[in-house]
Amino acid sequence: MIIETELTGVMATAVNLAALFLVGAFVLAAVRLIIGPTLPDRVVALDLLTMLVVAFLTLFALASGVGAYLDAALALALVGFLATIAFARFVDLTPEQNPGERR
């Protein structure tokens, strides 16, 4: 069991399977964050990691029955959205790779 829960039957199996897939996706996104190769790739991987944590918090709230995890997931989703907008603005303002090209 990945998440200890009081759920039984199909719901418990679904929660554990979803948690397993989330952990796998988290590992793959972390690899993309580390190896890059470009800054936009890393920004997208960081945004994906944020959304995977939001999904995991939501799943954990479902499994544990504690509603405070949903509040944390909502706050993290809002902060992650703002961070993605800030990173996109930063990437847009960085000098271009090919100075001869115009937008």
N, C-alpha and C positions, 0 to 999 in steps of 0.2 A: 504494500500500500504506500502510495506516495503521500497522500493526505489522510490523516486520521479523521474519520467522520462517523457520525451516527446514522448516516444514510444506509439503506440496504437495497439489495436487488440490483435492478438495471441502473438506477440512479447512481449508486455507489460505483458501479463499474464504469459508467460514463464519466463521472468526476475523476476517477483515477486515470482513465485513458486520456482524457483532456489534459490533465496535469502532466502526464508523460509526454504528450505531443508539445505542450508549452515548454517544457524543459529542453526538449530536442530543438525546437525553434530558437530558444534562447541561446543555446550553444552555437548553432549555426550563425545567428546574427552577431554574436560576440566574435566569432572568427572573422566575419566580414568587417566588423568594426576594427579589428586589429590589423588585418592585412590590406585593407583599403581597396584599391590602389589610389583612388583619388579622394579629395575632400568631400565632394557630393556623395560618394559611396558611403563614406563614414557617417555623414549626416543622416542619410536614409537609414543606415543600420542603427544609429542611436535612437532615431524616432521609432523604429521597429522594436527595439529593446524596451523603450518606454511603454509602448502599447502592449507588449507581451506581459510586462509587470502589471499593467492595468487589468489585463485579462486574468492573470493569476490571482490578483487580489479579489476580483469578482468571483472567480471560482472558489477561492478560499472562503469568501463570505457565504456562498451557497452551501459549502460543505460544513462550515462551523456554525452557521446561524447567527453570526455576529454582524450586525448591520454597519458597524463602524468601519469595516473594511471597504464597504461601498463608498463611504465618504472619502476615505483615503484614495480610492481608485479614481473618483471624480476629480479630486484636487490634483492628483498626478496627471490625469489626462489634460486638464486645463494648463498646467505648467508645461507639460510636454508639447502642447500645441503652440504655446507662446515661444518656447525654445526653438521649435522647428522654424517658426516665422523669423526669429532673430538669426538663426543660422543661414536661412535662405537669403536674408538681406545681406549678411556678411559675405556669402559666396558670390552674390551679385555684385558687390562692391570691390571684390578682389580683382587685380589686373588680369587681363585676358592672357591666355597662353600664346596666341598669335596676334601680335600688335597690329599687323597689317589688315586684319579683318574688322569690318564695322558691323554693328548690330543692325 
